Amino acid sequence: MGNNTRIIDKFEHWSVADCDCSQCIHYAGKDNPCPLEVCCIAAIKAEAIQREVEAENRLAAASVRGREAYAVD
């Protein structure tokens, strides 16, 4: 890439949808069990789940704070 090349969509992290078993290279179909004893992306999947739960908690907290501002006693 040259000096004037801009990267518009930089990769930041995996999402839970990216960690679905159907996206795995070892996926053999819905009716076939996974040939691996240990999931090869378990750590990435746990991190993605944690990130999405934290995002939902932040959104819920912001929503509660917004309702408190408009509370009528």
C-alpha positions as CSV (number, residue, x, y, z in Angstrom):
1,M,0.0,0.0,0.0
2,G,1.2,3.5,-0.8
3,N,1.5,6.5,1.4
4,N,-1.9,7.9,0.4
5,T,-3.8,4.6,1.0
6,R,-6.6,4.9,3.6
7,I,-8.0,1.9,5.4
8,I,-11.7,2.7,5.8
9,D,-13.0,-0.3,7.8
10,K,-10.4,-1.4,10.3
11,F,-11.0,-4.8,12.0
12,E,-11.5,-4.3,15.7
13,H,-12.8,-7.5,17.2
14,W,-14.8,-10.7,16.5
15,S,-18.6,-10.7,17.1
16,V,-20.6,-13.6,18.5
17,A,-22.1,-14.2,15.0
18,D,-18.5,-14.6,13.7
19,C,-17.9,-17.3,16.2
20,D,-20.8,-19.5,15.1
21,C,-20.0,-23.2,14.5
22,S,-21.3,-23.0,11.0
23,Q,-18.5,-20.5,10.2
24,C,-15.7,-22.9,11.4
25,I,-13.4,-24.7,8.9
26,H,-14.0,-27.9,10.9
27,Y,-17.8,-27.7,10.5
28,A,-19.1,-30.9,8.9
29,G,-22.8,-30.0,8.7
30,K,-25.8,-29.8,11.0
31,D,-26.2,-33.5,11.4
32,N,-22.5,-34.3,12.0
33,P,-20.8,-33.7,15.3
34,C,-17.7,-31.5,15.5
35,P,-14.5,-33.6,15.1
36,L,-12.6,-31.5,17.6
37,E,-12.5,-32.4,21.3
38,V,-11.9,-28.7,22.2
39,C,-13.3,-25.8,20.3
40,C,-10.5,-24.0,18.4
41,I,-12.1,-20.6,18.9
42,A,-13.4,-21.0,22.5
43,A,-11.3,-18.2,23.9
44,I,-12.3,-15.8,21.1
45,K,-16.0,-16.8,21.5
46,A,-15.8,-16.1,25.3
47,E,-14.3,-12.7,24.7
48,A,-17.0,-11.8,22.1
49,I,-19.7,-12.9,24.5
50,Q,-18.2,-10.8,27.3
51,R,-17.9,-7.8,25.0
52,E,-21.5,-8.0,23.9
53,V,-22.8,-8.5,27.5
54,E,-20.8,-5.4,28.6
55,A,-22.2,-3.4,25.7
56,E,-25.8,-4.4,26.6
57,N,-25.2,-3.5,30.3
58,R,-23.9,-0.1,29.3
59,L,-26.9,0.4,27.1
60,A,-29.3,-0.6,29.8
61,A,-27.6,1.7,32.4
62,A,-27.8,4.6,29.9
63,S,-31.5,3.8,29.4
64,V,-32.1,3.8,33.2
65,R,-30.3,7.1,33.6
66,G,-32.3,8.6,30.8
67,R,-35.6,7.5,32.4
68,E,-34.5,9.0,35.8
69,A,-34.0,12.4,34.2
70,Y,-37.6,12.4,33.0
71,A,-39.1,10.9,36.1
72,V,-42.2,12.6,37.4
73,D,-42.9,12.3,41.1
